[in-house]
Amino acid sequence: MSTIEAEVDSLRAEALEELARADSEAEQDVWRAQWLGRKDGRLTLHLRSLKDAPPEQRAAFGKSLNDLKATLEGELEARREAARAAAIAALSTEAVLDVTLPGRPQSLGRLHPVTQTMNDCIDAFADMGFQVFEGPEVEWARYNFDAVRIPEDHPARDMWDTIWIDTLIDGERNMLLRTHTSPNQIRVMEQSDPPMRVIVPGKCYRQEATDATHEWMLTQIEGLAVDEGVRMSDLKGALYAFARRLFGDERQIIFHHSYFPFVEPGVEMAIDCFLCRADGSNCRTCHGTGWIEILGAGMVHPEIIENAGYDSSRYTGFAFGVGIERVAMLRWGIEDIRHFYQNDLRFLRQF
Ligand code: PHE
């Protein structure tokens, strides 16, 4: 046997013996670096030193070394496979993990029915050219009441039983959880000039005994349009278009006169009750009236236009406040508003 063959044979024996001891993938990585590493693997160094071998032996030596390289790479791959198979077998026999079990299905979340309805209402008004604005849920009494013509001792404050913030500022209790989105009429007018068409969605809070149509937390969308020549018929047109889009052409809509200090005249809009179909007798959801009120509205009071710094003989406006939970109830035939925030998945999964 030539010295070259002897040398290659002993290299092979040594390499394979070490590989046989490398059971884990980590040990195999170390072995690969030691023998086949590009920079200073032992076999690599041998291949590189070929150029110093006597010219008549170079070709044979080169071939033997390359054969050895192929052998070692093949063996390494085989050991790798064996190590992986052993690892999986170990996992399954140790009973920690049954790799044959089907995967767990991912449960998909969904939007809350009130959020879905809110988005649809926003889309309906946005398509009519209303821009979306947002205001704070913790509000100054000044905006929630005074600025919309409900002064401290005005009996109309009782229309909104208020949850106050228990902090005195300037010696007074003057912060609250907004009871409606109407303070944003003022906030919008402070920040922009007519012509304006804005909606303001958001949560409102009232200290209120709950029943089938009243919750202490509710969602509203405030609407405000101010321009030259805005009329009651524009308000009606916008609200009819909104109601038809949300409820379809079949539902009945009724307007009747109402009072809100910040509008004159004021109206309420109601939709025929889905349960008793405007029959009314004994219906718990519409309180026997046959109608479910979904919004308050009216022509912005001239004093509010003036306070915002505009000439009320030139500019007029309409405003409305939609109760989103009411809209959702009518839409899906939900008989009690209190279902929305009880977080009962049997209810929520239906939407
Ligand atoms: N802010 C009123 C409420 O919460 C609704 C409303 C808004 C009425 C705008 C008229 C105009 O009851």
Residues whose N, C-alpha, C, O or C-beta is under 5 A from the ligand:
A	BS01	LIG	T179 H180 S182 F260 V263 G296 A297 G298 A319 F320 G321
